[in-house]
Amino acid sequence: MDIKIRPWRMADAKNLAATINNKKVQDNLRDGLPYPYKIEDAKAYISAMRKAKKGSQYAWAITVDDAAVGSITIIRKDNVHRFTGEIGYFIAEQWWGKGIGSRAVQDVCAYIFEYTDIIRIYGIPFAYNTGSCRILEKAGFALEGTMRKNAYKNGETVDTVLYARIKE
Ligand SMILES: CC(C)(COP(=O)(O)OP(=O)(O)OC[C@H]1O[C@@H](n2cnc3c(N)ncnc32)[C@H](O)[C@@H]1OP(=O)(O)O)[C@@H](O)C(=O)NCCC(=O)NCCS
């Protein structure tokens, strides 16, 4: 199994749509994605990412044997936080539990710290998202705290947890 991250291609739209068009994936993401999520939505996303301003938004497909099975992004924050990036990711459900998310987070951190001036990467999973917390821990992120009642998701107020990794 050859796990990699690479730039998005328009041909990935079908896999991207199938991945996001899953309530179990969307339940762990922020609100705002269409549901159902159509191939046109995926094409619009890929097109936007391919045109995204260099240095402010980094987006990769996560691939297994070159087929897109997930997504990972780093969004640079602004103003006094401009050397900080927020990480976000998801994997198609049929590929969960195979080490793909862990590998992608580690590869992206290595890239960002080597090739950009970002020195801090953080992620804010819902506190109940143990899989996401685990992949951040495995990638060297430290738990910096629990943000109580920090989000409203699916009709419930939930805690989120803040994980961060600093460039050594
Ligand atoms: C969270 C997610 C990215 C994990 O990706 P993945 O490729 O399945 O993760 P990995 O296979 O690398 O697993 C890493 C670790 O997490 C653990 N893990 C994964 N899913 C888990 C779950 N649901 N419950 C408990 N542990 C879990 C694995 O056992 C593994 O730990 P180990 O190596 O100590 O055994 C994936 O489940 C997903 O896309 N979920 C929906 C979207 C989402 O939650 N995105 C993150 C938003 S913050």
PDBQT file of the ligand as one rigid body, heavy atoms in Angstrom, charges set to zero:
ROOT
HETATM    1  C1  LIG A 201     -10.033  10.587  12.111  1.00  0.00    +0.000 C 
HETATM    2  C2  LIG A 201      -9.519   9.919  10.846  1.00  0.00    +0.000 C 
HETATM    3  C3  LIG A 201      -8.862  10.978   9.976  1.00  0.00    +0.000 C 
HETATM    4  C4  LIG A 201      -8.491   8.866  11.258  1.00  0.00    +0.000 C 
HETATM    5  O1  LIG A 201      -7.827   8.406  10.099  1.00  0.00    +0.000 OA
HETATM    6  P1  LIG A 201      -7.328   6.902   9.985  1.00  0.00    +0.000 P 
HETATM    7  O2  LIG A 201      -6.556   6.768   8.730  1.00  0.00    +0.000 OA
HETATM    8  O3  LIG A 201      -8.488   5.987  10.151  1.00  0.00    +0.000 OA
HETATM    9  O4  LIG A 201      -6.373   6.799  11.258  1.00  0.00    +0.000 OA
HETATM   10  P2  LIG A 201      -5.203   5.772  11.472  1.00  0.00    +0.000 P 
HETATM   11  O5  LIG A 201      -5.500   4.474  10.812  1.00  0.00    +0.000 OA
HETATM   12  O6  LIG A 201      -3.921   6.444  11.103  1.00  0.00    +0.000 OA
HETATM   13  O7  LIG A 201      -5.312   5.542  13.029  1.00  0.00    +0.000 OA
HETATM   14  C5  LIG A 201      -4.467   6.209  13.924  1.00  0.00    +0.000 C 
HETATM   15  C6  LIG A 201      -4.747   5.775  15.332  1.00  0.00    +0.000 C 
HETATM   16  O8  LIG A 201      -6.043   6.175  15.726  1.00  0.00    +0.000 OA
HETATM   17  C7  LIG A 201      -6.762   5.070  16.186  1.00  0.00    +0.000 C 
HETATM   18  N1  LIG A 201      -8.140   5.236  15.745  1.00  0.00    +0.000 N 
HETATM   19  C8  LIG A 201      -8.561   5.483  14.497  1.00  0.00    +0.000 A 
HETATM   20  N2  LIG A 201      -9.913   5.621  14.486  1.00  0.00    +0.000 NA
HETATM   21  C9  LIG A 201     -10.316   5.441  15.761  1.00  0.00    +0.000 A 
HETATM   22  C10 LIG A 201     -11.577   5.457  16.408  1.00  0.00    +0.000 A 
HETATM   23  N3  LIG A 201     -12.712   5.692  15.727  1.00  0.00    +0.000 N 
HETATM   24  N4  LIG A 201     -11.618   5.243  17.743  1.00  0.00    +0.000 NA
HETATM   25  C11 LIG A 201     -10.478   5.030  18.432  1.00  0.00    +0.000 A 
HETATM   26  N5  LIG A 201      -9.251   5.015  17.885  1.00  0.00    +0.000 NA
HETATM   27  C12 LIG A 201      -9.178   5.213  16.562  1.00  0.00    +0.000 A 
HETATM   28  C13 LIG A 201      -6.102   3.867  15.554  1.00  0.00    +0.000 C 
HETATM   29  O9  LIG A 201      -6.308   2.706  16.331  1.00  0.00    +0.000 OA
HETATM   30  C14 LIG A 201      -4.668   4.299  15.539  1.00  0.00    +0.000 C 
HETATM   31  O10 LIG A 201      -4.071   4.175  16.799  1.00  0.00    +0.000 OA
HETATM   32  P3  LIG A 201      -2.897   3.097  17.072  1.00  0.00    +0.000 P 
HETATM   33  O11 LIG A 201      -1.900   3.272  15.977  1.00  0.00    +0.000 OA
HETATM   34  O12 LIG A 201      -2.415   3.483  18.416  1.00  0.00    +0.000 OA
HETATM   35  O13 LIG A 201      -3.596   1.780  17.000  1.00  0.00    +0.000 OA
HETATM   36  C15 LIG A 201     -10.648   9.207  10.055  1.00  0.00    +0.000 C 
HETATM   37  O14 LIG A 201     -11.304   8.328  10.909  1.00  0.00    +0.000 OA
HETATM   38  C16 LIG A 201     -11.666  10.180   9.475  1.00  0.00    +0.000 C 
HETATM   39  O15 LIG A 201     -11.480  10.667   8.373  1.00  0.00    +0.000 OA
HETATM   40  N6  LIG A 201     -12.757  10.465  10.227  1.00  0.00    +0.000 N 
HETATM   41  C17 LIG A 201     -13.816  11.372   9.762  1.00  0.00    +0.000 C 
HETATM   42  C18 LIG A 201     -13.334  12.801   9.584  1.00  0.00    +0.000 C 
HETATM   43  C19 LIG A 201     -12.547  13.323  10.752  1.00  0.00    +0.000 C 
HETATM   44  O16 LIG A 201     -12.766  12.954  11.887  1.00  0.00    +0.000 OA
HETATM   45  N7  LIG A 201     -11.590  14.235  10.467  1.00  0.00    +0.000 N 
HETATM   46  C20 LIG A 201     -10.794  14.881  11.496  1.00  0.00    +0.000 C 
HETATM   47  C21 LIG A 201     -11.491  16.114  11.973  1.00  0.00    +0.000 C 
HETATM   48  S1  LIG A 201     -10.589  16.882  13.322  1.00  0.00    +0.000 SA
ENDROOT
TORSDOF 0
